Amino acid sequence: LLGVPVELYVQTRRIKCRNCGIKTESISWLEPYARITKRLKSYIEQLLPLLPIKHISQLTNVHWHTIKEIDKRRLRQVVPSVKWEDL
């Protein structure tokens, strides 16, 4: 945040329902099991067409492999799938 690294420790509520089992509170700005927020993911997605992954990693302090996975998911949505039978 403004050049200062920030770590969030978020405590979520869990309940044990007799009918449904264990349910965990959902957080609007965090995908389930995610280690980065939706806003940071969106920021990284905006940088991907502009910068190499290594530079984005240095800028955001997010591991290279995490950025690569974000890029793969982004490309699956942006690039249409090829119909191999039509080639």
C-alpha positions as CSV (number, residue, x, y, z in Angstrom):
1,L,0.0,0.0,0.0
2,L,1.7,3.2,-1.2
3,G,5.0,1.3,-1.5
4,V,4.7,-0.4,1.9
5,P,4.2,-4.2,1.9
6,V,1.0,-5.2,3.6
7,E,-0.2,-8.6,4.8
8,L,-3.8,-9.2,5.8
9,Y,-4.7,-11.9,8.3
10,V,-8.4,-12.5,7.9
11,Q,-10.3,-14.6,10.3
12,T,-13.4,-16.1,8.9
13,R,-16.3,-17.7,10.7
14,R,-17.1,-21.4,10.4
15,I,-20.2,-23.1,11.5
16,K,-21.2,-26.7,11.7
17,C,-24.7,-27.3,10.4
18,R,-26.4,-30.6,11.1
19,N,-27.9,-30.7,7.6
20,C,-25.2,-29.0,5.5
21,G,-22.0,-29.8,7.2
22,I,-19.2,-27.3,7.8
23,K,-19.8,-23.9,6.1
24,T,-17.2,-21.1,6.0
25,E,-18.0,-17.4,5.7
26,S,-17.4,-16.0,2.1
27,I,-15.6,-12.8,1.7
28,S,-16.5,-10.6,-1.3
29,W,-13.0,-9.4,-2.2
30,L,-11.3,-12.8,-1.8
31,E,-11.9,-15.9,-3.9
32,P,-12.1,-19.2,-2.0
33,Y,-8.6,-20.5,-1.0
34,A,-6.9,-17.5,-2.7
35,R,-3.7,-16.0,-1.4
36,I,-4.2,-12.7,-3.2
37,T,-7.2,-10.3,-3.3
38,K,-9.4,-9.9,-6.4
39,R,-8.1,-6.3,-6.7
40,L,-4.5,-7.4,-6.8
41,K,-5.3,-10.1,-9.3
42,S,-7.0,-7.5,-11.5
43,Y,-4.0,-5.2,-11.2
44,I,-1.7,-8.0,-12.3
45,E,-4.0,-8.8,-15.2
46,Q,-3.8,-5.2,-16.4
47,L,0.0,-5.3,-16.2
48,L,0.5,-8.6,-18.1
49,P,0.1,-7.2,-21.6
50,L,2.5,-4.3,-20.8
51,L,5.3,-5.9,-18.8
52,P,7.3,-9.2,-18.6
53,I,6.2,-11.5,-15.7
54,K,9.6,-11.0,-14.0
55,H,9.0,-7.2,-13.8
56,I,5.5,-7.6,-12.5
57,S,6.8,-10.0,-9.8
58,Q,9.3,-7.5,-8.7
59,L,6.8,-4.7,-8.7
60,T,4.0,-6.5,-6.8
61,N,6.2,-8.9,-4.8
62,V,4.1,-11.8,-5.9
63,H,5.8,-15.0,-6.9
64,W,6.6,-15.5,-10.6
65,H,4.6,-18.8,-10.7
66,T,1.5,-17.2,-9.2
67,I,1.6,-14.5,-11.9
68,K,2.2,-17.1,-14.6
69,E,-1.0,-19.0,-13.4
70,I,-3.0,-15.7,-13.5
71,D,-1.7,-15.1,-17.0
72,K,-2.7,-18.6,-18.1
73,R,-6.3,-18.2,-16.8
74,R,-6.5,-14.7,-18.4
75,L,-5.4,-16.1,-21.8
76,R,-7.9,-18.9,-21.6
77,Q,-10.7,-16.3,-21.3
78,V,-9.3,-13.9,-23.9
79,V,-8.0,-16.2,-26.6
80,P,-10.7,-18.3,-28.3
81,S,-10.2,-22.0,-28.4
82,V,-9.1,-23.6,-31.6
83,K,-11.5,-26.1,-33.3
84,W,-8.9,-28.7,-34.4
85,E,-11.4,-30.6,-36.5
86,D,-11.9,-27.6,-38.8
87,L,-8.1,-27.3,-39.6
